[in-house]
Amino acid sequence: MPLGQTEEDSRQKNDSRYCGVETEFDNDIPRTLSFSLSTGFDFIVAPLVDPEYRPLLFSTDSIPPFAASDLVLTSTQWGSHVVAKISSWIDLDSTDEQLRLMSEQTLNREVSWASHISIQACLLPTPKGNCFANYARCVNQILHNTSNNVQLWLRLPLENFEVDEKEDDAVHDIWEMWNSFRTICEHHSRLYIVLEIRGSLPSENSLARWFGEPVSATIIHTDSFLTNSRGYPCLSKRHQKLLEGFFNHSVQVILSGNLSNNNPLDGLKNHTNGGSGEDQTKDAITHPLISYLKYIAYLYQRMDQLPIQERFEIAYRDYLQSPLQPLMDNLEAQTYETFEKDTVKYSQVSPQFRDFCFSP
């Protein structure tokens, strides 16, 4: 259920109205997806491959199954409700050659499989340490592979790295890491960021830089939440401000983690108050993170509506527009209609024209 669905106008400002949840590996992914969708989430971020799986690079024996069947979900379900989480153990810049080769093979396999089953995006693990040149090189090769159109979301923590002071070439800032990574990837348009938010945040200037970057989603861990006087989860003022800024930039929210607040969960009242068996069965399937989801929806719904001008321009953000010459060329009627929606020229020209007409 979109975060703004309960509003009269559906609050359809942008894609940030969709909220997902990060899940662990489950052989029965249809059950995981059905449970998450039925309890209010719009999509899941889930591994497609068992985290214990390792490719047998040097074995001549038969290779075990790589992943489950692609038929357990329809192509529409895969594409609309699942983001593939690439195995977190991969280390493409490891000094261990066998691990490095296995990691490269696994990355290519998992992205290819995700493309085959029509998944739209893959969540890449955070680079391990400050050496990530080979990782970025492999990602760049995948991005330039014309056989798939999968978006690659690079997971990055919204904090500074702890680095060894002896390392002169160490990357001391997460934005610098991102800038180096995307430069190696030649600023590819299908490379995005997923920022991982924890309890502490960097400075305001550091946060402001991310509003100009291709941030696709933000992962909010449950340990980032505080507990209000009523026992429900809430975020600090700085977290709220950051999240509202991301909402206005079409950034989606993904909840992650376990229940870390002793909050009263919806659905438990009937159990304690002796509700009917049917009600108890219905309430028993309430998602453990439902109170966090409701709080995110509350933050989204309380935002002021964007002005008409900004709502009109939101689809054209960050896109270079072709130069038009309406006085030289005969353009489409729709183009002239678009020009008429620009109120600035009228608000500026009308007073000047009036002054000209009534000037002595």
Buried (B, 14 or more C-beta within 10 A) or exposed (E): BBBBBEBEEEBEBBEBBBBBBBBEBBEEBEEBBBBBBEBBBBBBBBBBBBEEBBBEEEEEEEEEEBBBEBEBBEEEBBBBBBBBBBBBBBBBBBEEEEBBBBBBBBBBBBBBBBBBBBBBBBBBBBBBBBBBEBBBBBBBEBBEBEEBEBBBBBBBBBBBBEBEEEEEEBBEBBBBBBEBBBEBBEEBEBBBBBBBBBEEBBEEEBBEBBEEBBBBBBBBBBEBBEEEEEEBBBBBEEBBBBBBBBBBBBBBBBBBBEBBBEBEBEBBEBEEEEBEEEBBEEBEEBBEBBBBBBBBBEBBBEBEEBEEEEEEEBEEEEEEEEEEEEEEEEEEEEEEEBEEEEEEEEEEEEEEEEEEEEEE
